[in-house]
């Protein structure tokens, strides 16, 4: 059976007229009967092209301020009838229902209206009823009817009816129906999320996905669903990979902790900071951050909380790195950084991050609120007889910010606004501490007078004892163990300062 259908009639009813004219002219040239309503009807008439008003078909005017225009059996019968069904064919004749072979419709801009801060009444009026019904009807009946539900498909339709002299194949109509259901489901999700207050129900729809070179490994497919261009202006370099994006995400989360601080530079590898420093200039901060662990910095992701200048760019250019991120750059700095053709250079824009974090788990999803708590001076409660100095307080806060953004179990050492070393992703807190001590030793750091942060409490005094013997003088931890007194007593006996924050910062 021939499933190719020649378009002889089309219903066109769109909110936006952009890009519509070439389609209307081509359909007219192909002797297609056009049906339309309201503003679209006026637009077609302005082109000097004949059009039949839907009201003339239904014998019913547009009512309720335009809320009801196309919701009529003669319209939906023309779209939903099955041309190979004898009963449908007879009823089309009996009720004088015109055949509609093509539907072109878009939806009221609900998401844009919400984003504009409009009133609730204005937002409600942008919930499309007729349009969404036309889309679903035509997409359901793709065996006989073609549906174009977005301006994004205009060029596809033009190609189809140009190449096939006004006809569509079953495969083409099914493709258009798939795209139409994508439009309708995305639209309904946006409306639901506007109304929804039940946090146990989760719906998400992202309209455009980006195909990545591959996933975490070359044998895995990878995709990114999100608006990367809203967050960054990519001004140089190759396409970002799956792993690049994970590191960029970690870098953004970390540097956000220092958004309101002085010039701060971070270097990350495999989602963890291997270098971080705050200084009076960003160039000094970069040099200090690199000195933390120059071995791990190779091939890392670099991020600054302030403009990258020429001096910093010259220093960065000595290192092989995958990605450089900053809120802005000196023009000459960009020229310098572009000398490495594959180096990715990103300008970070001010964009709010999602309030919820989502990850797959078993046969479902885990969803949690973003960890928006950053420990600060007001949160600290000194629990030892020895109080931290002002410098130690600054270093404790600095270390805590890094700790929050490092894989658990973690221990972080900091001194004079510099990450000295960290123990990351260990199965015990003692292992994390010993790893941090060893890394500091390898890179020649003296831990005397250093401050230490832990992402969770100490159930035993072993960690503070090891830390004291390594030269640590101040400790920050959330507290909350039933054996807190064991660690506190050891610190008191050995003149260590220890503060509790009351907030745990696990990161798995």
LUMDOSE-228469 format. One line per field, with one value per residue (C-alpha): residue number from 1; x, y, z. Coordinates in steps of 0.02 Angstrom, whole numbers, plus 32768, in hexadecimal, padded with zeros to 4 digits. Example, Ala and Ser with C-alpha at 12.3 -4.5 7.8 and 13.67 -1.06 7.14 Angstrom:
num <- [1, 2] $
X <- [8267, 82AC] $
Y <- [7F1F, 7FCB] $
Z <- [8186, 8165] $
// end
This chain:
num <- [1, 2, 3, 4, 5, 6, 7, 8, 9, 10, 11, 12, 13, 14, 15, 16, 17, 18, 19, 20, 21, 22, 23, 24, 25, 26, 27, 28, 29, 30, 31, 32, 33, 34, 35, 36, 37, 38, 39, 40, 41, 42, 43, 44, 45, 46, 47, 48, 49, 50, 51, 52, 53, 54, 55, 56, 57, 58, 59, 60, 61, 62, 63, 64, 65, 66, 67, 68, 69, 70, 71, 72, 73, 74, 75, 76, 77, 78, 79, 80, 81, 82, 83, 84, 85, 86, 87, 88, 89, 90, 91, 92, 93, 94, 95, 96, 97, 98, 99, 100, 101, 102, 103, 104, 105, 106, 107, 108, 109, 110, 111, 112, 113, 114, 115, 116, 117, 118, 119, 120, 121, 122, 123, 124, 125, 126, 127, 128, 129, 130, 131, 132, 133, 134, 135, 136, 137, 138, 139, 140, 141, 142, 143, 144, 145, 146, 147, 148, 149, 150, 151, 152, 153, 154, 155, 156, 157, 158, 159, 160, 161, 162, 163, 164, 165, 166, 167, 168, 169, 170, 171, 172, 173, 174, 175, 176, 177, 178, 179, 180, 181, 182, 183, 184, 185, 186, 187, 188, 189, 190, 191, 192, 193, 194, 195, 196, 197, 198, 199, 200, 201, 202, 203, 204, 205, 206, 207, 208, 209, 210, 211, 212, 213, 214, 215, 216, 217, 218, 219, 220, 221, 222, 223, 224, 225, 226, 227, 228, 229, 230, 231, 232, 233, 234, 235, 236, 237, 238, 239, 240, 241, 242, 243, 244, 245, 246, 247, 248, 249, 250, 251, 252, 253, 254, 255, 256, 257, 258, 259, 260, 261, 262, 263, 264, 265, 266, 267, 268, 269, 270, 271, 272, 273, 274, 275, 276, 277, 278, 279, 280, 281, 282, 283, 284, 285, 286, 287, 288, 289, 290, 291, 292, 293, 294, 295, 296, 297, 298, 299, 300, 301, 302, 303, 304, 305, 306, 307, 308, 309, 310, 311, 312, 313, 314, 315, 316, 317, 318, 319, 320, 321, 322, 323, 324, 325, 326, 327, 328, 329, 330, 331, 332, 333, 334, 335, 336, 337, 338, 339, 340, 341, 342, 343, 344, 345, 346, 347, 348, 349, 350, 351, 352, 353, 354, 355, 356, 357, 358, 359, 360, 361, 362, 363, 364, 365, 366, 367, 368, 369, 370, 371, 372, 373, 374, 375, 376, 377, 378, 379, 380, 381, 382, 383, 384, 385, 386, 387, 388, 389, 390, 391, 392, 393, 394, 395, 396, 397, 398, 399, 400, 401, 402, 403, 404, 405, 406, 407, 408, 409, 410, 411, 412, 413, 414, 415, 416, 417, 418, 419, 420, 421, 422, 423, 424, 425, 426, 427, 428, 429, 430, 431, 432, 433, 434, 435, 436, 437, 438, 439, 440, 441, 442, 443, 444, 445, 446, 447, 448, 449, 450, 451, 452, 453, 454, 455, 456, 457, 458, 459, 460, 461, 462, 463, 464, 465, 466, 467, 468, 469, 470, 471, 472, 473, 474, 475, 476, 477, 478, 479, 480, 481, 482, 483, 484, 485, 486, 487, 488, 489, 490, 491, 492, 493, 494, 495, 496, 497, 498, 499, 500, 501, 502, 503, 504, 505, 506, 507, 508] $
X <- [8000, 8040, 8057, 8090, 8012, 8001, 7FD7, 7F37, 7F03, 7F59, 7F22, 7F9B, 7F87, 8025, 8053, 80F6, 80F5, 81B3, 81ED, 813B, 8133, 819C, 8130, 808D, 80CA, 8105, 8062, 8001, 806D, 8042, 7F87, 7F6F, 7ECF, 7EFE, 7E94, 7EC0, 7E87, 7E9F, 7F4A, 7F8E, 7EFA, 7F1E, 7FD6, 7FAF, 7F36, 7FBD, 8027, 7F9C, 7F7B, 7EC9, 7E9C, 7DFD, 7DCD, 7DB0, 7D12, 7CCD, 7CE9, 7CA2, 7C1A, 7C52, 7CB2, 7D4C, 7D09, 7D3F, 7DC3, 7E14, 7E1D, 7DB0, 7DD3, 7E00, 7DAF, 7D27, 7CF9, 7D0C, 7DBF, 7DF2, 7D8E, 7DF0, 7E93, 7E69, 7E08, 7E54, 7E54, 7E55, 7DC1, 7D1B, 7CB4, 7D25, 7D18, 7C59, 7C4F, 7CC1, 7C43, 7BAB, 7BE4, 7C3B, 7CE4, 7D77, 7E13, 7EAD, 7F51, 7FCB, 7FC5, 8040, 802C, 8097, 8074, 8062, 810C, 80E8, 819E, 81D1, 813C, 816A, 8220, 81EB, 81A2, 80F2, 805A, 8003, 7F6D, 7FDD, 8037, 7F93, 7F5C, 7FF8, 7FC1, 7F92, 7EF6, 7ECA, 7F7D, 7FAE, 7F10, 7F34, 7FE6, 7FAF, 7F24, 7F91, 8023, 7FB0, 7F70, 801C, 7FE7, 7F80, 7FAE, 8051, 8073, 80EF, 80EE, 8184, 81DD, 8275, 8224, 81F8, 8295, 8276, 81C4, 81FF, 827D, 81F9, 8175, 81F2, 824B, 81AA, 813E, 80C9, 80C5, 8103, 8132, 80F8, 81A8, 81AD, 8104, 8138, 81D8, 8171, 80FB, 818D, 81CC, 811C, 8108, 81B0, 816A, 80C9, 811A, 819C, 8112, 80A8, 813F, 8162, 80AD, 80AF, 8150, 8107, 8076, 80CB, 80F3, 8103, 81BD, 819F, 816C, 81F7, 81E2, 8267, 8270, 8306, 82E2, 838F, 8417, 84CB, 8523, 85D0, 8667, 864A, 8624, 8699, 86F5, 8702, 8690, 8600, 8588, 8579, 84FC, 84E5, 8438, 843E, 8459, 8517, 8516, 84B6, 853E, 85D7, 8616, 8690, 8711, 8793, 87C0, 877C, 86D1, 86BD, 86B7, 864E, 86DF, 8705, 8652, 865C, 86FC, 86B3, 861C, 868E, 86F7, 865E, 861A, 86C2, 86E6, 8636, 866B, 86EA, 867C, 8682, 8737, 87D8, 8831, 8827, 8863, 8839, 887E, 8817, 8834, 87B0, 8733, 87A7, 8813, 88CD, 88FA, 88A3, 88E2, 88A6, 891D, 8920, 892E, 88EC, 8998, 89DD, 8946, 8965, 8A1D, 89F5, 8969, 89DA, 8A5F, 89E3, 89F1, 8A42, 8A3D, 8980, 8967, 89A2, 8907, 8897, 880B, 8839, 87BF, 87CD, 874F, 878D, 87CC, 8863, 88E8, 8982, 89F9, 8989, 896F, 8A2C, 8A3E, 89AC, 89F7, 8A8A, 8A14, 89B3, 8900, 8859, 87E9, 87FD, 8766, 8753, 86CB, 8732, 87DC, 884F, 884F, 8909, 88F2, 8879, 88F7, 897B, 890A, 88D2, 8983, 8954, 88D2, 8875, 8870, 87BC, 87A1, 86FC, 86B2, 8642, 859D, 8534, 84B2, 8453, 8476, 83E5, 83A2, 839E, 8424, 83F4, 8453, 8424, 841B, 83EA, 834F, 8321, 8360, 83A5, 8375, 83AE, 83B5, 8458, 84D0, 84C3, 8512, 85C1, 8611, 863E, 8686, 85DC, 85BE, 8659, 864C, 86F1, 86E9, 879C, 87F7, 886B, 8816, 884D, 88A8, 885E, 88D0, 88A0, 87E8, 8802, 885E, 87DC, 8751, 87BE, 87DE, 8726, 86F2, 8769, 8733, 867D, 86A8, 871C, 86ED, 86CE, 8720, 878E, 880A, 884A, 88E2, 88ED, 8965, 896B, 88E1, 892E, 88FA, 898E, 894B, 88B2, 8884, 87F2, 8774, 87BC, 875F, 8795, 87B7, 8860, 8891, 885C, 88C6, 895E, 894D, 8947, 89E1, 8A41, 8A11, 8A4B, 8AEF, 8B0A, 8AF7, 8B64, 8AE1, 8B00, 8A5D, 8A8F, 8A06, 8992, 88D4, 8871, 87BE, 875A, 86B7, 866E, 8688, 8714, 86CD, 8776, 8808, 8880, 8871, 8895, 8928, 8973, 8952, 89A5, 8A3F, 8A48, 8A47, 898E, 8958, 889F, 8811, 8763, 86E0, 8622, 861F, 858F, 85E3, 85AE, 8669, 8690, 86D9, 8767, 87A6, 8785, 87E5, 887A, 887C, 8874, 8902, 896D, 893B, 88E3, 8856, 87B9, 8716, 866F, 85FF, 8567, 855F, 859E, 85DD, 85E1, 85FA, 85EA] $
Y <- [8000, 80AC, 8111, 81B0, 823B, 82D7, 8370, 83BE, 8421, 846F, 84BF, 8547, 859C, 85E0, 865C, 8690, 86B4, 86B4, 8643, 8619, 8679, 8602, 856F, 85C9, 8600, 8550, 8501, 8580, 855A, 84A2, 84CB, 849D, 84DE, 8543, 8551, 85CA, 8634, 86E2, 8730, 86A4, 86B8, 8773, 874E, 86D8, 8756, 87DD, 8771, 8776, 86BC, 8676, 8629, 85DD, 8618, 858A, 85E5, 85CA, 850F, 84FD, 8582, 85B7, 8654, 8661, 8676, 869A, 8717, 869C, 860D, 85A3, 85AA, 8501, 848E, 844B, 839F, 83E0, 8411, 8379, 8304, 8346, 831E, 827B, 821D, 817A, 817C, 80BE, 80AC, 80A2, 80DF, 8178, 819B, 8193, 8205, 8284, 828E, 828A, 831D, 837A, 8377, 83B6, 8349, 8399, 834D, 83C2, 8420, 84AC, 84EE, 852F, 854D, 85E8, 8616, 85D3, 85BF, 866C, 86B9, 8665, 869A, 874E, 875B, 8776, 876E, 86C9, 86FE, 8724, 867E, 861E, 866E, 8628, 8575, 853D, 84D3, 84D2, 84C9, 8437, 83DA, 83F4, 83B5, 8317, 82F3, 8306, 82A7, 8219, 820B, 8212, 8187, 8208, 82B3, 8314, 8382, 8410, 844C, 84BF, 853F, 84CD, 8453, 84D3, 84B0, 83F4, 840A, 8479, 83F6, 836D, 83C3, 840E, 836B, 8304, 8384, 839E, 82EB, 8299, 81E6, 8181, 8186, 8243, 8259, 81E7, 824C, 82ED, 829C, 826A, 831D, 835B, 82EA, 832B, 83DC, 83AF, 834A, 83D2, 8454, 83F0, 83D1, 848C, 84AD, 8423, 8462, 8511, 84CE, 843F, 844F, 8395, 8370, 82B4, 82C9, 82EA, 8318, 8364, 8389, 83D0, 83FB, 83EA, 836B, 8377, 82DD, 82CD, 8279, 81EB, 81CD, 81B0, 8132, 8125, 808C, 80EA, 8161, 820A, 8299, 833F, 8383, 8438, 84EA, 84F0, 8591, 85EB, 85C2, 85DC, 8634, 85BC, 8626, 85A5, 84EE, 8443, 8401, 83D6, 831F, 82C6, 82CA, 8380, 83AD, 8351, 83AD, 8454, 8433, 840E, 84A9, 851B, 84D6, 84EE, 859E, 85D5, 85BE, 864A, 86BA, 874B, 8731, 877C, 8738, 867B, 85F7, 853E, 84AA, 840B, 835A, 82D1, 8343, 836A, 8402, 83DF, 8496, 852E, 85D5, 8684, 8715, 87D0, 87B3, 8727, 8706, 86E7, 867A, 860F, 85F5, 85C4, 8550, 84F9, 84DE, 8479, 83E4, 840A, 8351, 8341, 83EB, 83A3, 8391, 83E1, 8460, 8511, 8591, 8643, 86AB, 874D, 8788, 872D, 87AB, 879F, 8770, 86DE, 86A7, 86A0, 8630, 85C0, 85AE, 854E, 84C3, 8444, 8456, 8423, 84B5, 8567, 85BF, 8674, 86F9, 8762, 8772, 87FB, 87F7, 87D4, 8749, 86F3, 8700, 86AF, 8622, 85FF, 85CD, 851C, 84F0, 846B, 84CA, 84F0, 85A4, 85CC, 866E, 8647, 86A4, 86CD, 8642, 85F6, 853D, 84C3, 84BA, 83FC, 837D, 82E0, 823E, 8190, 8109, 8052, 8057, 8109, 81B3, 8202, 82B8, 8330, 83E8, 843B, 8451, 850E, 851E, 8568, 8569, 8617, 8669, 867E, 85C2, 8593, 8558, 8545, 84A6, 84A5, 850A, 8549, 85BF, 85D0, 866F, 86E4, 869B, 85EB, 8619, 8656, 85B6, 8549, 859A, 858C, 84D2, 84B4, 84FB, 8484, 83F3, 840D, 83F8, 8361, 82AA, 8258, 821F, 82B8, 831A, 83C4, 8426, 84E2, 856A, 8624, 8619, 8583, 84CF, 846C, 83BE, 834F, 829B, 8272, 81E7, 8174, 80E9, 8129, 81D5, 819A, 8163, 820D, 8264, 81F9, 8217, 82D3, 82CD, 8266, 82DB, 8372, 831B, 82EC, 83A0, 83E5, 843C, 8458, 8434, 8495, 8513, 84CA, 84C1, 8422, 8406, 8365, 8348, 82E7, 82CE, 826A, 81D1, 81B5, 8226, 81CE, 8252, 82E7, 8289, 8264, 8317, 8360, 82F5, 8335, 83EC, 8419, 84A1, 84BD, 844B, 8468, 83DF, 83D3, 837C, 830D, 826A, 821B, 8213, 82CA, 82DF, 8266, 82D8, 8375, 8332, 8303, 83B2, 8402, 8397, 83C3, 8479, 8462, 84D7, 8481, 84CC, 847A, 84B7, 8449, 8423, 8385, 8393, 82E3, 82D9, 822E] $
Z <- [8000, 7FD1, 8072, 801B, 8034, 7FCB, 8031, 7FED, 8086, 811B, 81BE, 81F6, 829E, 82F0, 8378, 8324, 8269, 8258, 81CB, 8195, 80F1, 8084, 80BA, 8097, 7FEC, 7FBE, 7FF8, 7F91, 7EF9, 7F12, 7F12, 7FC8, 8019, 80B2, 8151, 81DB, 826E, 82B5, 82A2, 8235, 81BE, 81B3, 8193, 8103, 80B7, 80C3, 804F, 7FCE, 7FE3, 7FF2, 809A, 80E2, 8190, 820B, 8241, 8191, 81A3, 8253, 8242, 82EF, 831D, 8389, 843A, 84ED, 84BA, 8442, 84C0, 844D, 8392, 8349, 83CB, 8359, 8310, 825F, 8281, 82E6, 8278, 81E2, 823C, 8295, 820F, 81D2, 8116, 810A, 8181, 8123, 81B7, 81C9, 810E, 8114, 81AC, 8159, 80CB, 813E, 81A8, 811B, 8172, 810A, 8103, 8154, 811A, 8170, 8215, 823B, 82EB, 8378, 842F, 8499, 84E6, 8595, 85CE, 858F, 85E7, 868C, 8677, 8659, 8707, 86C6, 8737, 8756, 86EF, 865A, 8670, 8676, 85D3, 8582, 85A4, 84F5, 84E1, 8428, 83EC, 845B, 8428, 836F, 8387, 83E1, 8365, 82CA, 8318, 834C, 8299, 8247, 81D0, 8172, 81B8, 81C0, 8258, 826B, 8320, 8324, 82BA, 82D0, 8255, 81CE, 8168, 8176, 8135, 80A7, 8071, 8077, 8010, 7F98, 7F72, 7F6C, 7F0F, 7FA2, 7FE1, 8082, 80A6, 813C, 8184, 8172, 81C7, 8255, 826B, 8272, 82F0, 835E, 835E, 8383, 841A, 8456, 844C, 84A5, 8531, 8551, 8558, 85D2, 8641, 864A, 867C, 86FF, 874C, 8758, 87C0, 881C, 88D5, 88FA, 890A, 88FF, 8849, 87CB, 8715, 86A5, 85EC, 8591, 84DD, 8490, 84B6, 847E, 843C, 8488, 843A, 84B4, 856B, 85FC, 858E, 84D0, 84C8, 851D, 84C6, 851B, 8517, 8570, 8592, 85CA, 858F, 858B, 8525, 85AE, 862C, 85BF, 8525, 84D4, 847C, 844C, 8446, 841E, 8450, 8507, 8535, 85B8, 8632, 860A, 8638, 86DE, 8709, 86D2, 8742, 87D6, 87B0, 87AA, 884D, 88A2, 8864, 8893, 8948, 892A, 88BF, 893A, 8970, 892E, 8894, 889E, 8824, 8824, 87C4, 87BE, 8785, 8784, 87DE, 8871, 8892, 8881, 8894, 88DE, 891F, 8949, 8932, 8912, 8855, 87EA, 87A2, 8850, 8878, 87DE, 8803, 88B7, 8880, 8803, 8889, 88F0, 8879, 87D1, 87A3, 87AE, 875C, 86B5, 8647, 86CA, 86CA, 8702, 8746, 8788, 87E7, 8796, 86ED, 86A8, 8678, 8608, 8695, 86C8, 8614, 85F9, 8692, 865E, 85B0, 85FA, 8631, 85CB, 8604, 85BA, 85ED, 862C, 867A, 86B4, 86BC, 8642, 85EF, 85B1, 84F3, 84EE, 856E, 84F7, 846A, 84D7, 8511, 845F, 8430, 8461, 83DD, 8441, 84E5, 8513, 854C, 85A1, 85DF, 8673, 8677, 8710, 8709, 879B, 87AF, 87C5, 8876, 886D, 8841, 87E3, 87C5, 878D, 8812, 87FA, 878B, 87B8, 87ED, 888A, 88A0, 8926, 894A, 891A, 89AC, 89B9, 8A66, 8A69, 8B13, 8B4F, 8BE9, 8C3B, 8C32, 8C94, 8D47, 8DA1, 8E0B, 8E4D, 8ECF, 8E46, 8DCD, 8D17, 8CE4, 8C62, 8BDD, 8C0F, 8C05, 8B53, 8B27, 8B7A, 8B13, 8A77, 8A99, 8ABE, 8A14, 89BD, 8A2C, 89FE, 8946, 8958, 8950, 89F9, 8A64, 8A5B, 8AC2, 8A87, 8AC1, 8AA6, 8ADA, 8AB1, 8A2F, 89D7, 89C1, 8A03, 89DE, 89F0, 8A07, 8995, 897F, 8A02, 8A5C, 8B06, 8B4C, 8B8D, 8ADD, 8A9A, 8B1F, 8AFD, 8A42, 8A5E, 8ACC, 8A4C, 89BC, 8A1F, 8A43, 898C, 8955, 89E0, 8A4B, 8B03, 8B5F, 8BFB, 8C1E, 8B9B, 8BAF, 8B8C, 8B52, 8B58, 8AF9, 8B8C, 8C46, 8C99, 8CF4, 8D47, 8D77, 8D00, 8C76, 8CE7, 8D33, 8C87, 8C51, 8CEC, 8CD0, 8C1C, 8C54, 8C45, 8CBF, 8C98, 8C63, 8C1A, 8C19, 8C26, 8CCF, 8D02, 8D34, 8DD8, 8DFA, 8DD1, 8E7F, 8E56, 8DCA, 8E30, 8EC5, 8E5A, 8E0D, 8EB9, 8EFA, 8E63, 8E4A, 8DA1, 8D71, 8D31, 8CF3, 8CCB, 8C3D, 8C59, 8B9F, 8B4C, 8A97, 8A52, 8995, 8946] $
// end
